[in-house]
Amino acid sequence: MDYDGWTALHFACSKGHLEVVQLILQNGKEVGFDFNATDDDGDTAYILACRKKYQDIVQFFKTQAKENGILLTHKNKKG
């Protein structure tokens, strides 16, 4: 996590890197990766993907949500 609270997943989602997102979601659970980590604004990586309209990443999150405990309804500090 960087000084703004961004994880590798935040960066991958903000830039539209589906393959990196897939790698993290498919392997992160084994090492205790927090898929619901929030940055200083309360944004999760999923929120960033939605905001940027990366539909392929958004859809992938939806397929992985139940298995990985990803909160798809989390609200950031702006609501």
C-alpha positions as CSV (number, residue, x, y, z in Angstrom):
1,M,0.0,0.0,0.0
2,D,1.3,3.4,-0.9
3,Y,1.0,6.7,1.0
4,D,-2.5,7.3,-0.5
5,G,-3.7,3.9,0.5
6,W,-3.4,2.4,-3.0
7,T,-2.6,-1.2,-3.5
8,A,-1.4,-3.0,-6.6
9,L,-5.0,-3.8,-7.3
10,H,-6.0,-0.1,-7.2
11,F,-3.3,0.7,-9.7
12,A,-4.2,-2.1,-12.0
13,C,-7.9,-1.1,-11.9
14,S,-7.2,2.6,-12.5
15,K,-5.2,1.8,-15.6
16,G,-7.4,-0.9,-17.1
17,H,-4.9,-3.8,-16.7
18,L,-7.3,-6.8,-16.7
19,E,-4.5,-9.4,-16.8
20,V,-2.9,-7.9,-13.6
21,V,-6.3,-7.7,-11.9
22,Q,-7.0,-11.4,-12.8
23,L,-3.6,-12.4,-11.4
24,I,-4.1,-10.6,-8.1
25,L,-7.7,-11.9,-7.7
26,Q,-6.8,-15.4,-8.6
27,N,-3.8,-15.6,-6.3
28,G,-4.2,-12.9,-3.7
29,K,-6.4,-14.9,-1.3
30,E,-3.5,-17.3,-0.7
31,V,-1.4,-14.6,0.7
32,G,-4.1,-12.7,2.6
33,F,-4.5,-9.8,0.1
34,D,-7.3,-7.4,1.1
35,F,-9.5,-7.1,-2.0
36,N,-11.6,-4.5,-0.2
37,A,-8.8,-2.2,0.9
38,T,-9.7,1.4,0.7
39,D,-7.6,4.4,-0.2
40,D,-7.7,7.8,1.6
41,D,-10.9,8.7,-0.2
42,G,-12.6,5.4,0.7
43,D,-12.3,4.0,-2.8
44,T,-11.8,0.3,-3.4
45,A,-10.2,-1.0,-6.5
46,Y,-13.6,-2.1,-7.7
47,I,-14.9,1.5,-7.4
48,L,-12.0,2.8,-9.5
49,A,-12.7,0.2,-12.2
50,C,-16.4,1.3,-12.2
51,R,-15.5,5.0,-12.3
52,K,-13.2,4.4,-15.3
53,K,-15.8,2.3,-17.0
54,Y,-13.5,-0.7,-17.5
55,Q,-16.4,-3.1,-18.1
56,D,-14.1,-6.2,-18.5
57,I,-12.6,-5.6,-15.1
58,V,-16.0,-4.8,-13.5
59,Q,-17.4,-8.0,-14.9
60,F,-14.4,-10.0,-13.7
61,F,-14.8,-8.6,-10.2
62,K,-18.5,-9.7,-10.2
63,T,-17.5,-13.3,-11.1
64,Q,-14.9,-13.3,-8.3
65,A,-16.9,-11.4,-5.6
66,K,-18.5,-14.3,-3.8
67,E,-15.4,-16.5,-3.8
68,N,-13.1,-13.7,-2.6
69,G,-15.4,-11.8,-0.3
70,I,-15.4,-8.7,-2.5
71,L,-17.9,-6.0,-1.4
72,L,-19.5,-4.7,-4.6
73,T,-21.8,-2.2,-2.7
74,H,-19.1,-0.5,-0.7
75,K,-19.5,3.3,-0.7
76,N,-16.5,5.7,-0.6
77,K,-16.4,8.9,1.6
78,K,-18.4,10.7,-1.0
79,G,-21.2,8.2,-0.8
